[in-house]
């Protein structure tokens, strides 16, 4: 026990001298967690608070175009900025390049007349199906001139598709309204009453959004709940910068050889490093969680809500930390220089984070990555944390994620021991 305590104190002393390693293990993940959470939270607020700027150029003076503008306003996600009808597409583009808006809509000049003619034709066909004569079905109908949607190139594909879907819903509402008006007029020879129009068009089935959870709660996860666990894992695995370099340094300065001449062995040193850096990973988790709980609300960000199963959270943090330490030792054993350990370790962590779902959600990845995802220990770490933080699960619910992570950790330990044995270091 005395030898182990002395070795741990030695490793702690080496760790405190590694300023760059400490910076990578604590400062960088904290900054990433704050910045990414703030950006994602701002994106959610941009959509929820009706702040998506949209330039609208209405070149049509008819009723249908005015109805379309009202429908777009009622969608609830746009901040409409009307531009004069005589502006050209190039002038509108220039305003978008000046960041006045990321989206612009141009309604063509004959929109109302063409839409009304199409509605008469559709209503006439419907009346003929009912066995009633309608001359409007024989009217020549030209294709309606397209509505132009301009978007800034910085707008991502998924966000653009969401906006396009919202605009399509508004346009479909106007088209349906025109068909109803023509049908009612053909049957009653008078305009469709506004009260009946509202009853028909607004009688929609409501959608009740409920996030699923294992504990029965209906709390809506926020950006903090997603990002804090992810960047905690990222921080844990970045101990490879310090621990990997430490192992390589001991190989190069002859510490392994000197240990063979002493009444001890390298397994004691290996155990000391694992205990020391496991404590470091738990400290990382505690610091980042504390920031999410106390600092984020002061910054106007959502507060981190800890899971109810604190024992499960501690166990997940322990196993994730042990896996991170095992990975770092494995890198240090096989690296020939400190530069190799730092470079390979950092790049491999970023790659494992990318395929593990930390940078891109796993459900958004192509099918060809389904198997590769399961090879990343960060994937199982993230799934275990999300099972507690987002799904409200207990320890028994996340065992399916802990067991593969434990198996990967044992495998990394065995690989490190085999590497030490082959290099005649133990």
C-alpha positions as CSV (number, residue, x, y, z in Angstrom):
1,X,0.0,0.0,0.0
2,X,2.9,2.3,0.8
3,X,4.4,1.7,-2.7
4,X,1.0,2.4,-4.4
5,X,0.5,5.6,-2.4
6,X,4.0,6.8,-3.3
7,X,3.5,6.0,-7.0
8,X,0.1,7.8,-7.0
9,X,1.7,10.9,-5.5
10,X,4.4,10.8,-8.1
11,X,1.8,10.6,-10.9
12,X,-0.1,13.5,-9.4
13,X,3.1,15.6,-9.3
14,X,3.8,14.8,-13.0
15,X,0.2,15.6,-13.8
16,X,0.3,19.0,-12.2
17,X,3.4,19.9,-14.2
18,X,1.6,19.1,-17.5
19,X,-0.1,22.5,-18.0
20,X,-1.0,21.7,-21.7
21,X,-2.6,18.4,-20.7
22,X,-4.6,20.0,-17.9
23,X,-5.8,22.7,-20.4
24,X,-6.9,20.0,-22.8
25,X,-8.7,18.0,-20.1
26,X,-10.5,20.8,-18.4
27,X,-10.5,24.2,-20.2
28,X,-11.2,23.0,-23.8
29,X,-14.3,20.7,-23.0
30,X,-15.7,23.4,-20.8
31,X,-15.4,26.0,-23.5
32,X,-16.9,23.6,-26.1
33,X,-19.8,22.7,-23.8
34,X,-20.6,26.4,-23.3
35,X,-20.2,27.5,-26.9
36,X,-22.1,24.6,-28.5
37,X,-24.9,24.7,-26.0
38,X,-25.3,28.4,-26.5
39,X,-25.4,28.1,-30.2
40,X,-27.9,25.2,-30.2
41,X,-30.1,27.0,-27.7
42,X,-30.0,30.1,-29.9
43,X,-31.1,28.0,-32.9
44,X,-34.0,26.6,-31.0
45,X,-35.1,30.1,-29.8
46,X,-34.7,31.4,-33.4
47,X,-37.4,29.0,-34.5
48,X,-39.6,29.1,-31.4
49,X,-39.6,32.9,-31.0
50,X,-40.7,33.8,-34.6
51,X,-37.4,35.3,-35.5
52,X,-36.6,33.8,-38.9
53,X,-36.3,36.8,-41.2
54,X,-38.1,36.5,-44.5
55,X,-38.2,39.0,-47.4
56,X,-41.6,38.9,-49.2
57,X,-42.0,40.5,-52.6
58,X,-45.7,40.3,-53.7
59,X,-46.0,41.3,-57.4
60,X,-49.7,40.2,-57.5
61,X,-52.5,42.5,-56.5
62,X,-55.2,39.8,-56.3
63,X,-57.0,38.3,-53.2
64,X,-55.2,34.9,-53.4
65,X,-51.8,36.5,-52.9
66,X,-53.0,38.5,-49.9
67,X,-54.4,35.3,-48.4
68,X,-51.1,33.6,-49.0
69,X,-49.2,36.4,-47.1
70,X,-51.7,36.1,-44.2
71,X,-51.2,32.3,-44.2
72,X,-47.4,32.7,-44.1
73,X,-47.7,35.1,-41.2
74,X,-49.9,32.5,-39.3
75,X,-47.3,29.8,-39.8
76,X,-45.6,31.3,-36.8
77,X,-41.9,31.0,-37.6
78,X,-41.2,34.0,-39.8
79,X,-40.5,37.6,-39.3
80,X,-41.9,39.0,-42.5
81,X,-40.3,42.0,-44.2
82,X,-42.3,43.3,-47.2
83,X,-40.4,44.7,-50.1
84,X,-41.8,46.8,-52.9
85,X,-43.2,44.9,-55.9
86,X,-41.0,46.5,-58.5
87,X,-37.8,45.1,-57.0
88,X,-35.9,42.7,-59.1
89,X,-34.6,39.3,-58.1
90,X,-31.1,40.7,-58.1
91,X,-32.0,43.5,-55.8
92,X,-33.6,41.1,-53.4
93,X,-30.5,38.9,-53.6
94,X,-28.3,41.8,-52.7
95,X,-30.3,42.5,-49.6
96,X,-30.0,38.8,-48.6
97,X,-26.2,39.0,-49.1
98,X,-26.3,42.0,-46.8
99,X,-27.8,39.6,-44.2
100,X,-31.2,41.3,-44.2
101,X,-32.7,37.8,-44.4
102,X,-31.8,34.3,-45.2
103,X,-35.0,33.5,-47.0
104,X,-37.0,35.5,-49.6
105,X,-40.3,34.7,-51.5
106,X,-41.4,36.3,-54.8
107,X,-45.1,35.9,-55.6
108,X,-45.5,36.2,-59.4
109,X,-47.8,38.9,-61.0
110,X,-50.6,36.6,-62.2
111,X,-50.7,34.3,-59.2
112,X,-54.3,35.1,-58.1
113,X,-55.9,34.9,-61.6
114,X,-54.1,31.6,-62.4
115,X,-54.9,30.1,-59.1
116,X,-58.5,31.1,-59.4
117,X,-58.7,29.5,-62.9
118,X,-57.2,26.3,-61.6
119,X,-59.6,26.3,-58.6
120,X,-62.6,26.7,-61.0
121,X,-61.4,23.8,-63.1
122,X,-60.9,21.5,-60.1
123,X,-64.3,22.4,-58.6
124,X,-65.9,21.8,-62.0
125,X,-64.4,18.4,-62.2
126,X,-65.7,17.6,-58.7
127,X,-69.2,18.7,-59.7
128,X,-69.1,16.5,-62.8
129,X,-68.2,13.6,-60.6
130,X,-71.3,14.4,-58.6
131,X,-73.4,14.2,-61.8
132,X,-73.8,18.0,-62.1
133,X,-72.9,19.9,-65.3
134,X,-70.1,22.4,-65.0
135,X,-68.7,24.4,-67.9
136,X,-65.6,25.4,-66.0
137,X,-64.1,22.0,-66.4
138,X,-63.5,22.7,-70.1
139,X,-61.7,25.9,-69.4
140,X,-58.0,25.9,-70.6
141,X,-55.8,25.9,-67.6
142,X,-52.1,26.9,-67.9
143,X,-49.6,25.8,-65.3
144,X,-49.5,28.3,-62.4
145,X,-46.3,30.3,-62.5
146,X,-44.0,29.1,-59.8
147,X,-43.4,31.0,-56.5
148,X,-39.7,31.8,-56.3
149,X,-38.0,30.8,-53.0
150,X,-34.5,32.4,-52.6
151,X,-32.3,31.2,-49.8
152,X,-28.8,32.1,-48.6
153,X,-26.2,29.4,-49.2
154,X,-25.3,29.3,-45.5
155,X,-28.7,27.9,-44.7
156,X,-28.4,24.2,-44.0
157,X,-30.4,21.6,-45.9
158,X,-32.5,20.3,-43.0
159,X,-33.4,23.8,-41.9
160,X,-34.3,24.8,-45.5
161,X,-36.5,21.8,-45.9
162,X,-38.4,22.7,-42.7
163,X,-39.0,26.2,-44.0
164,X,-40.1,24.9,-47.4
165,X,-42.5,22.5,-45.7
166,X,-44.0,25.4,-43.7
167,X,-44.4,27.5,-46.9
168,X,-46.0,24.5,-48.7
169,X,-48.6,24.2,-45.9
170,X,-49.5,27.9,-46.3
171,X,-49.8,27.6,-50.0
172,X,-51.9,24.5,-49.8
173,X,-54.2,26.3,-47.4
174,X,-54.8,29.1,-49.9
175,X,-55.4,26.6,-52.8
176,X,-57.9,24.6,-50.7
177,X,-59.7,27.8,-49.8
178,X,-60.1,28.9,-53.5
179,X,-61.5,25.5,-54.4
180,X,-64.0,25.6,-51.6
181,X,-65.1,29.1,-52.6
182,X,-65.7,28.0,-56.2
183,X,-67.6,24.9,-55.1
184,X,-69.9,26.8,-52.8
185,X,-70.6,29.5,-55.4
186,X,-71.4,26.9,-58.0
187,X,-73.9,25.2,-55.7
188,X,-75.4,28.3,-54.0
189,X,-74.6,31.2,-56.4
190,X,-73.3,33.2,-53.5
191,X,-70.0,33.8,-51.7
192,X,-68.8,31.3,-49.1
193,X,-69.7,32.7,-45.6
194,X,-66.6,33.5,-43.6
195,X,-67.8,31.6,-40.5
196,X,-68.3,28.4,-42.6
197,X,-64.9,29.0,-44.2
198,X,-63.2,29.2,-40.8
199,X,-65.1,26.1,-39.6
200,X,-63.9,24.0,-42.6
201,X,-60.3,25.2,-42.8
202,X,-59.6,25.5,-39.1
203,X,-61.2,22.2,-38.0
204,X,-57.8,20.4,-37.8
205,X,-56.8,17.6,-35.5
206,X,-54.3,18.8,-32.9
207,X,-51.0,17.2,-32.4
208,X,-50.0,16.5,-28.8
209,X,-46.2,16.2,-28.6
210,X,-45.0,14.0,-25.7
211,X,-41.4,13.0,-25.2
212,X,-41.1,9.3,-24.1
213,X,-39.3,8.5,-20.9
214,X,-38.8,5.5,-18.7
215,X,-39.9,7.3,-15.5
216,X,-43.2,8.6,-16.9
217,X,-42.2,12.3,-16.7
218,X,-42.9,14.5,-19.7
219,X,-40.0,16.9,-19.4
220,X,-38.9,18.3,-22.7
221,X,-35.1,17.8,-23.1
222,X,-33.2,21.0,-23.8
223,X,-29.8,21.8,-25.4
224,X,-28.0,21.4,-22.1
225,X,-29.3,17.9,-21.5
226,X,-27.9,16.9,-24.9
227,X,-24.6,18.7,-24.8
228,X,-23.3,18.4,-21.2
229,X,-23.1,14.5,-21.3
230,X,-21.6,14.5,-24.8
231,X,-18.8,17.0,-24.0
232,X,-18.1,15.3,-20.6
233,X,-17.3,12.1,-22.5
234,X,-15.2,14.1,-24.9
235,X,-13.2,15.6,-21.9
236,X,-12.7,12.2,-20.3
237,X,-11.2,10.7,-23.4
238,X,-8.9,13.7,-23.9
239,X,-6.8,12.5,-21.0
240,X,-4.9,10.7,-23.8
241,X,-3.0,13.9,-24.3
242,X,-1.5,13.8,-20.8
243,X,-1.6,10.1,-19.9
244,X,-0.4,8.8,-23.3
245,X,2.6,11.2,-23.2
246,X,3.4,10.1,-19.7
247,X,3.6,6.4,-20.6
248,X,5.7,7.2,-23.7
249,X,8.0,9.4,-21.6
250,X,8.6,6.6,-19.1
251,X,9.4,4.2,-21.9
252,X,12.0,6.6,-23.4
253,X,13.7,7.7,-20.1
254,X,14.3,4.1,-18.9
255,X,11.7,4.0,-16.1
256,X,10.7,0.5,-17.2
257,X,14.2,-0.8,-17.0
258,X,14.8,0.8,-13.5
259,X,11.6,-0.7,-12.2
260,X,12.9,-4.2,-13.1
261,X,15.9,-3.7,-10.7
262,X,13.6,-2.6,-7.8
263,X,11.5,-4.8,-5.5
264,X,8.4,-3.8,-7.4
265,X,6.9,-4.1,-10.9
266,X,5.3,-2.1,-13.6
267,X,1.8,-3.4,-12.8
268,X,1.9,-1.2,-9.7
269,X,2.8,1.8,-11.7
270,X,0.1,0.9,-14.2
271,X,-2.4,0.7,-11.4
272,X,-1.3,4.0,-10.0
273,X,-1.8,5.8,-13.3
274,X,-5.3,4.3,-13.7
275,X,-6.3,5.4,-10.3
276,X,-4.9,8.9,-10.7
277,X,-6.4,9.6,-14.1
278,X,-9.7,7.9,-13.1
279,X,-10.0,10.5,-10.4
280,X,-9.2,13.2,-13.0
281,X,-12.0,12.0,-15.2
282,X,-14.5,12.0,-12.3
283,X,-13.3,15.5,-11.5
284,X,-13.9,16.5,-15.1
285,X,-17.5,15.2,-14.9
286,X,-18.1,17.0,-11.6
287,X,-16.8,20.3,-13.0
288,X,-18.8,20.2,-16.2
289,X,-22.0,19.0,-14.5
290,X,-21.6,21.9,-11.9
291,X,-21.2,24.4,-14.8
292,X,-24.4,23.1,-16.3
293,X,-26.3,23.3,-13.0
294,X,-25.1,26.7,-11.7
295,X,-23.3,28.7,-14.4
296,X,-25.6,28.0,-17.3
297,X,-28.7,29.6,-15.7
298,X,-26.6,32.8,-15.0
299,X,-25.7,32.9,-18.7
300,X,-29.3,32.6,-19.8
301,X,-29.0,28.9,-20.9
302,X,-31.2,26.0,-19.7
303,X,-30.2,24.4,-16.4
304,X,-28.8,20.9,-16.4
305,X,-31.2,18.5,-14.6
306,X,-29.4,15.6,-13.0
307,X,-31.1,12.1,-13.3
308,X,-32.9,10.6,-10.4
309,X,-30.6,7.6,-10.2
310,X,-27.4,9.1,-8.9
311,X,-25.9,5.7,-8.2
312,X,-26.4,4.8,-11.9
313,X,-24.8,8.2,-12.9
314,X,-21.7,7.5,-10.7
315,X,-21.3,4.0,-12.1
316,X,-21.6,5.3,-15.7
317,X,-19.0,8.0,-15.0
318,X,-16.7,5.4,-13.4
319,X,-16.9,3.0,-16.4
320,X,-16.6,5.8,-19.0
321,X,-13.6,7.2,-17.1
322,X,-11.9,3.8,-16.9
323,X,-12.5,3.2,-20.6
324,X,-10.9,6.6,-21.4
325,X,-7.9,5.8,-19.2
326,X,-7.5,2.3,-20.8
327,X,-7.6,3.9,-24.2
328,X,-4.9,6.4,-23.3
329,X,-2.6,3.8,-21.8
330,X,-3.1,1.7,-25.0
331,X,-2.1,4.6,-27.1
332,X,1.0,5.3,-24.9
333,X,2.1,1.7,-25.0
334,X,2.2,1.5,-28.8
335,X,3.3,5.1,-29.6
336,X,7.1,5.6,-30.2
337,X,7.3,9.3,-29.4
338,X,5.3,11.8,-27.4
339,X,4.4,13.6,-30.6
340,X,2.9,10.3,-31.9
341,X,0.9,9.8,-28.7
342,X,-0.5,13.4,-28.8
343,X,-1.2,13.4,-32.6
344,X,-2.7,9.9,-32.9
345,X,-4.5,10.2,-29.6
346,X,-6.2,13.5,-30.4
347,X,-7.1,12.6,-34.0
348,X,-8.5,9.2,-32.9
349,X,-10.7,10.7,-30.2
350,X,-12.2,13.2,-32.8
351,X,-12.9,10.3,-35.2
352,X,-14.4,8.1,-32.5
353,X,-16.5,11.0,-31.4
354,X,-17.7,11.6,-34.9
355,X,-18.7,8.0,-35.6
356,X,-20.0,7.6,-32.0
357,X,-22.7,10.2,-32.3
358,X,-21.1,13.1,-30.4
359,X,-20.7,15.4,-33.4
360,X,-23.4,14.0,-35.6
361,X,-26.5,12.2,-34.2
362,X,-26.3,8.5,-34.8
363,X,-29.9,8.3,-36.2
364,X,-28.8,10.8,-39.0
365,X,-25.9,8.6,-40.1
366,X,-26.2,6.4,-43.2
367,X,-26.9,2.7,-42.9
368,X,-23.4,1.8,-43.8
369,X,-22.2,3.3,-40.5
370,X,-24.6,1.3,-38.3
371,X,-21.9,-1.4,-37.5
372,X,-19.0,1.1,-37.3
373,X,-20.9,3.1,-34.7
374,X,-20.9,0.2,-32.3
375,X,-17.1,-0.1,-32.4
376,X,-16.7,3.4,-30.8
377,X,-16.6,3.3,-27.0
378,X,-17.8,6.9,-27.1
379,X,-21.1,5.7,-28.6
380,X,-21.8,3.4,-25.6
381,X,-20.8,6.1,-23.2
382,X,-23.2,8.5,-24.8
383,X,-26.0,6.0,-24.9
384,X,-25.6,5.3,-21.2
385,X,-25.6,8.9,-20.3
386,X,-28.6,9.7,-22.5
387,X,-30.5,6.8,-21.0
388,X,-30.2,8.6,-17.6
389,X,-30.4,12.2,-18.6
390,X,-32.9,12.1,-21.5
391,X,-34.9,9.0,-21.1
392,X,-35.1,9.1,-17.3
393,X,-33.9,5.5,-17.0
394,X,-32.4,3.6,-14.1
395,X,-29.3,1.5,-13.8
396,X,-31.1,-1.6,-15.0
397,X,-32.3,0.2,-18.1
398,X,-28.8,1.1,-19.3
399,X,-27.0,-2.1,-18.5
400,X,-27.3,-3.0,-22.2
401,X,-25.0,0.0,-22.9
402,X,-22.7,-0.5,-19.9
403,X,-21.9,-4.1,-20.7
404,X,-20.4,-3.5,-24.2
405,X,-18.5,-0.5,-22.8
406,X,-17.1,-2.8,-20.0
407,X,-16.1,-5.4,-22.7
408,X,-14.3,-2.7,-24.8
409,X,-12.4,-1.5,-21.6
410,X,-11.2,-5.0,-20.8
411,X,-10.2,-5.5,-24.4
412,X,-8.1,-2.3,-24.3
413,X,-6.5,-3.4,-21.0
414,X,-5.5,-6.7,-22.6
415,X,-4.1,-5.0,-25.7
416,X,-2.0,-2.8,-23.5
417,X,-0.6,-5.7,-21.5
418,X,0.2,-7.7,-24.7
419,X,2.0,-4.6,-26.1
420,X,4.1,-4.2,-22.9
421,X,4.9,-7.9,-23.0
422,X,6.0,-7.9,-26.6
423,X,8.2,-4.9,-26.0
424,X,9.8,-6.8,-23.0
425,X,8.7,-3.9,-20.7
426,X,7.1,-6.2,-18.2
